[in-house]
């Protein structure tokens, strides 16, 4: 008869670490979203989409690649790009090299929105994430993030490892 194995419970220090990480994972996105909504009228996910396009060649990306960059599903991305299209910031077109794909293209007004929103966003990221940490802690945080993401999905790379 099989005996069940006792779970590897977290010790007190591990539990403190987990709760601190969990709190950060829950509260940081909300803080970034609040700043972007207040100052630029866009959600954090919308900003990620616009920023991803702004950093890509010819400000154009396949929707499937953009979904990966923005860490969202293709259906969520399609809904968000639809809203961004209504605002005139993005347009979609079939990929001329392979009609099975759709391209998302950042328009000039979309570029202007990124240029408008970026300074406030980077200031908030700096205030919340980088200013409280030393350079050594920043490097540690980057490595920790990469290691955790490799454990989550060993076949995928974290955004910091992906080419733009």
C-alpha positions in Angstrom: 0.0 0.0 0.0 1.2 3.5 -0.9 1.9 5.9 1.8 1.1 9.6 1.1 4.1 11.9 1.3 3.9 14.8 3.7 3.8 18.1 1.8 7.0 20.2 1.9 5.5 22.9 4.1 7.1 26.3 4.0 9.2 27.2 7.0 8.6 30.6 8.7 11.2 32.4 6.6 9.9 30.9 3.4 6.3 31.8 4.3 7.4 35.4 5.0 9.1 35.5 1.6 6.1 34.0 -0.2 3.7 36.5 1.4 5.9 39.4 0.5 6.1 38.2 -3.1 2.4 37.5 -3.2 1.6 41.0 -1.9 3.9 42.5 -4.6 2.3 40.4 -7.4 -1.1 41.6 -6.4 -0.5 45.2 -5.5 2.2 46.4 -8.1 0.0 45.8 -11.2 -2.8 47.8 -9.6 -0.5 50.7 -8.7 0.9 50.8 -12.3 -2.6 50.6 -13.7 -3.9 53.4 -11.5 -1.0 55.7 -12.5 -1.6 55.0 -16.2 -5.3 55.4 -16.0 -5.0 58.7 -14.1 -2.3 60.3 -16.2 -2.8 58.8 -19.7 -6.3 57.3 -19.7 -5.0 53.8 -20.6 -4.8 50.5 -18.7 -1.5 48.9 -18.0 -2.3 46.2 -20.5 -3.2 48.8 -23.2 0.1 50.5 -22.5 2.0 47.3 -22.8 0.4 46.7 -26.2 1.2 50.2 -27.4 4.8 50.1 -26.0 5.4 46.7 -27.6 4.4 48.0 -31.0 6.5 51.2 -30.4 9.6 49.1 -29.9 9.1 46.8 -32.9 10.4 47.2 -36.4 8.2 49.6 -38.3 5.9 49.7 -35.2 4.3 46.6 -36.5 3.9 43.1 -35.0 1.9 40.0 -35.6 -1.0 39.8 -33.2 0.2 36.4 -32.0 3.7 37.8 -31.2 2.2 40.9 -29.5 0.0 38.6 -27.3 3.2 36.9 -26.1 5.0 40.2 -25.5 2.1 41.7 -23.6 1.6 38.4 -21.6 -2.0 38.1 -22.6 -4.2 35.7 -24.5 -4.9 36.3 -28.2 -8.6 36.8 -27.4 -7.8 39.4 -24.7 -5.4 41.1 -27.1 -8.0 41.2 -29.9 -10.5 42.9 -27.6 -7.9 45.5 -26.4 -6.7 46.2 -30.0 -10.3 46.7 -31.0 -10.6 49.4 -28.4 -7.3 50.9 -29.4 -8.4 50.9 -33.0 -11.5 52.9 -32.1 -9.3 55.5 -30.5 -7.2 55.6 -33.7 -4.0 54.4 -32.0 -3.7 51.0 -33.7 -4.8 49.4 -37.0 -5.0 45.8 -38.1 -4.2 44.4 -41.5 -3.6 40.9 -42.9 0.1 40.0 -43.0 1.1 40.4 -46.7 3.8 37.7 -46.3 1.4 35.1 -44.7 -2.4 35.8 -44.8 -3.0 33.5 -41.9 -1.6 36.2 -39.6 -2.9 39.6 -38.7 -0.6 42.5 -38.2 -1.1 45.2 -35.5 0.3 48.6 -36.6 0.9 51.5 -34.3 -0.5 54.7 -35.9 1.0 58.2 -35.5 -1.6 59.1 -32.9 -0.8 55.8 -31.1 2.9 56.7 -31.2 2.0 60.2 -29.7 0.1 58.4 -26.9 3.1 56.3 -26.1 5.4 59.3 -26.1 2.9 61.1 -23.8 2.4 58.2 -21.4 6.0 56.8 -21.2 7.6 59.5 -18.9 5.0 59.1 -16.2 5.0 55.3 -16.4 8.8 55.0 -16.2 8.8 57.5 -13.3 6.3 55.3 -11.4 8.2 52.1 -12.3 11.4 53.7 -11.0 9.7 55.0 -7.8 8.0 51.7 -7.0 10.6 49.1 -8.2 14.1 50.6 -8.8 14.5 53.5 -6.3 13.9 51.3 -3.2 16.6 48.8 -4.4 20.4 48.9 -4.7 22.0 48.0 -8.0 22.9 44.6 -6.6 19.3 44.0 -5.5 18.1 45.0 -8.9 20.4 42.4 -10.5 19.2 39.9 -7.9 15.6 40.7 -8.7 16.2 40.2 -12.4 17.9 36.9 -11.8 15.1 35.8 -9.4 12.5 36.7 -12.0 14.2 34.7 -14.7 14.7 31.7 -12.5 11.0 31.7 -11.4 9.8 32.1 -15.0 12.0 29.2 -16.1 10.4 27.1 -13.4 6.9 28.2 -14.5 7.6 27.5 -18.2 11.0 25.9 -19.0 10.3 26.1 -22.7 9.6 29.8 -22.7 11.8 32.8 -22.0 11.0 35.7 -19.8 10.3 39.1 -21.5 13.8 40.4 -20.4 15.3 37.5 -22.4 13.2 38.1 -25.6 14.5 40.2 -28.5 12.5 43.3 -29.3 
